[in-house]
Amino acid sequence: MLQVQAPVEPHTQYTAIEIRNLHCTYPGKKAVDGVSFAVLKGEIFGILGPNGAGKSTTLEIIEGLRTPDARPDTTVSVDGLDVKDRRQRDELHHRIGLQLQTSALFEELSVRENLEMLASLYRRSKPVEGLLKEFNLEDKAKSRIGTLSGGQQQRVALAAALLNDPQIVFLDEPTTALDPQARRNVWDSIRALQQAGKTVILTTHYMEEAEALCDRVAIMDTGRIVALGTPAQLIRQYASEQTITANFASPVYRNIPANELANLPAVTRTVPTANGYILHTTNLAEAMNGLLHTAEQYGAAVAEISTHSPTLEDVFINLTGKMLRD
């Protein structure tokens, strides 16, 4: 059975979000089943999961957009507000920032017109001109949203999320469909939010994005959190093995006895390939030395060798049995 790291114990001074024993039931389906975690102030916190895992429902409840099951032992606290209370939920909308998907922006309006209209929904808002400058949109201020590139539209969405100068910002798939350069620019903007003292809640379908940006990650599946920790902690706990792929110059490598490589120090298993072997190992250096020594001993010339270290994507697949895009 999976051992999930205990959530951070909340403390009002340091905690931006506290969730305890959260449940949400749809007709015939338990969408969220006893979720608990806390997000620290100033943290970039990722919530990952395959489709249907319950992450969207969880976020909608935290954002005050959906009501959880009524249970006396459930806590949903955001910026010190009880989100289960309708009056406090109304106040919440003035305190948090939500990254709007492109479809939520008005394509026939200009960048400035979109931001000014959205700013009018808040009690107080940051100057639109300042946000245009902050997100390098000054030269696009008069351009209609529909004429912008994907990366430019995402910058507008980020600017819109900061109109009310929130301390907690929710970013839902902020780099979907962006080219690599635009994606890196959005990453820089997200890091800048953290440097400005904001707390960021991030959902993404890109594992390298979560690994690069998030201080901690919660992985959800079937309505529950199945793992929670820093990317490095999760990799150590759930995907510690590395692999070595060795391709040989000639069929001479077949003369190596099958158990010779399997018994090398730190090698846990071997997988034959068309031109060599894949070695799974807990110690890359030891296994590599053993492999090269054995190949030399049997006169098998190595033509190509590569290594793979585990990533957050390996963790995700090991825990859920699914590719994130399924």
C-alpha positions in Angstrom: 0.0 0.0 0.0 1.3 3.5 -0.9 2.6 5.6 2.0 1.6 9.2 1.5 3.8 11.8 3.1 1.8 13.6 5.8 0.6 17.1 4.9 2.3 20.1 6.3 0.9 21.0 9.7 -0.8 24.3 9.2 0.1 27.4 11.2 -1.9 30.6 10.5 1.3 32.7 10.2 2.8 30.5 7.5 -0.2 28.7 5.9 -2.0 30.1 2.8 -4.4 27.2 2.3 -5.5 24.5 4.7 -7.6 21.5 3.5 -8.8 18.8 5.8 -11.0 15.8 5.0 -12.4 17.2 1.8 -15.2 15.3 0.1 -17.3 16.0 -2.9 -19.9 13.5 -4.3 -21.7 13.7 -7.6 -24.6 11.5 -8.5 -23.2 8.0 -8.5 -19.6 9.1 -8.2 -17.2 10.2 -5.4 -15.1 12.9 -7.1 -13.1 13.8 -4.0 -12.5 11.3 -1.2 -11.0 12.6 2.0 -8.3 15.0 0.6 -6.1 16.8 3.1 -3.1 19.1 2.5 -1.7 22.5 3.4 0.0 25.1 1.2 2.6 27.4 2.7 2.7 31.1 2.0 5.1 31.9 -0.8 5.1 28.3 -2.1 4.6 27.1 -5.7 2.4 24.1 -5.1 1.5 21.6 -7.9 -1.6 19.5 -8.1 -1.2 16.7 -10.7 -3.4 13.9 -11.8 -4.9 12.0 -14.7 -8.2 13.1 -16.1 -11.0 12.2 -13.6 -8.6 12.2 -10.7 -10.5 14.9 -8.8 -8.0 17.7 -9.1 -10.4 20.1 -10.9 -13.2 19.5 -8.4 -10.7 20.1 -5.6 -9.5 23.3 -7.1 -13.0 24.6 -7.8 -13.9 24.1 -4.1 -10.8 25.9 -2.9 -11.5 28.7 -5.3 -15.1 29.0 -4.0 -16.7 27.9 -7.2 -18.1 24.6 -6.0 -19.6 23.5 -2.6 -18.1 20.4 -1.0 -20.1 17.7 0.8 -21.5 19.1 4.1 -19.3 17.4 6.9 -18.5 18.8 10.3 -14.9 17.5 10.1 -14.1 19.3 6.8 -11.9 22.4 6.7 -11.5 24.6 3.6 -9.5 27.6 4.6 -7.9 30.0 2.1 -6.1 33.2 3.2 -7.8 32.7 6.6 -11.3 32.6 5.1 -13.7 29.7 5.7 -14.7 28.9 2.1 -17.6 26.8 3.2 -19.3 30.0 4.5 -21.0 31.8 1.7 -20.3 35.3 2.9 -16.6 34.5 3.4 -16.6 32.8 0.0 -17.8 36.1 -1.6 -14.9 37.9 0.1 -12.5 35.2 -1.2 -13.1 36.2 -4.8 -11.6 39.6 -4.1 -8.4 38.1 -2.5 -7.4 35.4 -5.0 -6.3 35.5 -8.6 -7.5 33.0 -11.2 -5.6 32.6 -14.4 -8.3 32.8 -17.1 -8.1 30.4 -20.0 -8.0 32.0 -23.5 -11.7 31.3 -24.0 -12.6 33.4 -21.0 -11.1 36.5 -22.6 -13.0 38.5 -25.2 -11.3 38.0 -28.5 -12.9 41.0 -30.2 -11.7 43.4 -27.4 -8.2 44.7 -27.1 -5.7 43.7 -24.4 -6.3 47.0 -22.5 -10.1 46.7 -22.9 -10.1 43.2 -21.5 -8.0 44.1 -18.5 -10.0 47.3 -17.8 -13.3 45.4 -17.9 -12.0 42.7 -15.6 -10.6 45.3 -13.2 -14.0 46.8 -12.8 -15.2 43.6 -11.2 -13.0 44.1 -8.1 -13.2 46.5 -5.2 -9.7 47.6 -5.9 -7.3 46.7 -8.7 -3.8 47.4 -9.8 -3.2 50.0 -12.6 -3.7 48.4 -16.0 -0.8 50.3 -17.4 1.5 48.9 -14.8 0.5 45.3 -15.7 0.9 46.0 -19.4 4.5 47.0 -18.6 5.1 44.2 -16.2 4.1 41.5 -18.7 5.7 43.2 -21.7 2.4 43.9 -23.4 2.6 47.7 -23.9 3.1 47.3 -27.7 0.1 44.9 -27.8 -2.3 47.0 -25.6 -4.5 48.0 -28.6 -4.4 44.6 -30.3 -7.4 42.4 -30.2 -7.0 39.2 -28.2 -7.8 37.1 -31.2 -4.8 38.4 -33.1 -2.2 37.5 -30.4 0.1 34.5 -30.3 -0.5 31.8 -27.7 2.3 33.0 -25.6 1.0 36.6 -25.7 -2.5 35.5 -24.7 -1.1 33.6 -21.8 0.7 36.7 -20.6 -2.6 38.6 -20.8 -4.2 35.8 -18.8 -1.5 36.1 -16.1 -1.9 39.8 -16.0 -5.6 39.4 -15.5 -5.0 37.0 -12.6 -3.0 39.7 -10.9 -5.5 42.6 -11.4 -6.7 42.6 -7.7 -3.1 42.2 -6.4 -3.9 38.7 -4.8 -1.5 36.9 -2.5 -2.7 33.5 -3.8 -2.8 32.8 -7.5 -4.3 29.8 -9.2 -2.8 28.8 -12.6 -4.7 26.2 -14.5 -2.5 24.6 -17.3 -0.7 28.0 -18.0 1.5 26.7 -20.8 -0.8 24.3 -22.7 -0.2 24.4 -26.5 2.7 26.9 -26.2 6.0 26.5 -28.1 9.1 25.8 -25.9 10.3 29.4 -25.9 6.9 30.8 -24.9 6.6 28.1 -22.2 9.9 29.2 -20.7 8.8 32.8 -20.7 5.7 31.9 -18.8 7.9 29.9 -16.3 9.9 33.1 -15.7 6.7 34.9 -15.0 5.6 32.3 -12.5 9.0 32.4 -10.7 8.6 36.2 -10.6 5.3 35.8 -8.8 6.9 33.7 -6.2 9.8 36.2 -5.8 7.1 38.9 -5.3 5.8 36.9 -2.3 2.8 35.3 -4.0 1.6 31.8 -3.3 1.0 29.9 -6.6 -1.2 26.8 -7.0 -0.3 25.2 -10.3 -1.9 22.4 -12.4 -0.1 21.2 -15.4 0.1 18.3 -17.9 3.8 18.7 -18.3 5.9 16.8 -15.7 9.1 18.7 -16.5 7.2 21.9 -15.8 6.1 20.7 -12.3 9.6 19.4 -11.6 11.2 22.7 -12.6 8.7 25.1 -10.8 7.1 23.4 -7.9 8.4 23.4 -4.3 6.0 20.6 -3.5 3.6 18.4 -5.5 0.4 16.5 -4.7 -0.4 13.7 -7.0 -4.1 12.8 -7.1 -5.8 9.6 -8.4 -9.4 8.4 -8.0 -10.3 11.3 -5.7 -7.4 10.9 -3.3 -3.9 12.2 -2.8 -1.6 9.2 -3.4 1.7 11.1 -2.9 2.8 14.5 -1.6 6.3 16.0 -1.3 9.0 17.8 -3.1 9.8 16.5 -6.6 13.1 15.2 -5.3 11.5 13.4 -2.3 8.9 11.8 -4.6 11.6 10.6 -7.1 13.7 9.1 -4.3 10.7 7.3 -2.8 8.8 6.1 -5.9 11.3 6.0 -8.8 14.8 5.7 -7.5 16.2 3.3 -10.2 18.3 4.6 -13.0 18.9 2.8 -16.3 21.9 2.2 -18.6 21.2 1.4 -22.3 24.2 -0.2 -24.0 24.3 -1.0 -27.7 27.2 -3.1 -29.0 29.1 -2.9 -32.3 28.8 -6.6 -33.1 26.8 -9.7 -32.1 29.9 -10.7 -30.0 28.0 -9.3 -26.9 25.7 -12.3 -27.1 28.7 -14.3 -25.7 28.2 -12.6 -22.4 26.4 -15.1 -20.1 22.9 -13.8 -19.3 23.5 -13.9 -15.6 26.8 -12.1 -15.8 25.2 -8.7 -16.2 22.3 -9.5 -13.9 24.8 -10.2 -11.1 26.8 -7.0 -11.4 26.9 -4.8 -8.3 23.8 -2.5 -7.9 22.1 -4.0 -11.0 18.5 -5.0 -10.1 17.5 -6.4 -13.5 18.5 -6.6 -17.2 16.4 -6.4 -20.3 17.8 -7.6 -23.6 17.3 -5.3 -26.7 18.0 -5.8 -30.4 21.6 -4.6 -30.1 22.4 -4.9 -26.4 20.9 -4.6 -22.9 19.1 -2.2 -20.6 20.4 -2.4 -17.1 18.3 -1.1 -14.2 20.4 0.0 -11.3 20.4 1.7 -7.9 24.0 3.0 -8.3 24.9 4.3 -11.8 28.7 4.5 -11.3 29.0 0.9 -9.9 26.8 -0.6 -12.6 28.6 1.4 -15.4 32.0 0.2 -14.3 30.8 -3.4 -14.1 29.2 -3.2 -17.5 32.3 -1.8 -19.2 34.6 -4.3 -17.4 32.4 -7.2 -18.4 32.2 -6.0 -22.0 36.0 -5.8 -22.2 36.4 -9.2 -20.7 34.3 -10.8 -23.4 35.6 -8.7 -26.3 32.3 -6.9 -26.9 32.9 -3.4 -28.1 30.3 -0.9 -26.9 29.1 1.3 -29.8 26.7 3.5 -27.9 25.8 4.0 -24.2 23.2 6.2 -22.6 21.7 6.7 -19.1 18.4 7.7 -17.8 17.7 9.2 -14.4 14.2 9.0 -12.9 11.9 12.0 -13.3 8.6 13.1 -11.9 6.9 11.5 -14.9 8.3 8.1 -13.8 6.9 8.8 -10.3 3.5 9.7 -11.8 3.3 6.5 -14.0 4.5 4.3 -11.1 1.8 5.7 -8.8 -1.2 5.9 -11.1 -0.3 3.5 -13.9 -1.3 6.1 -16.4 0.4 8.6 -18.7 -0.7 12.0 -17.7 -2.3 12.7 -21.0 -4.6 9.6 -20.9 
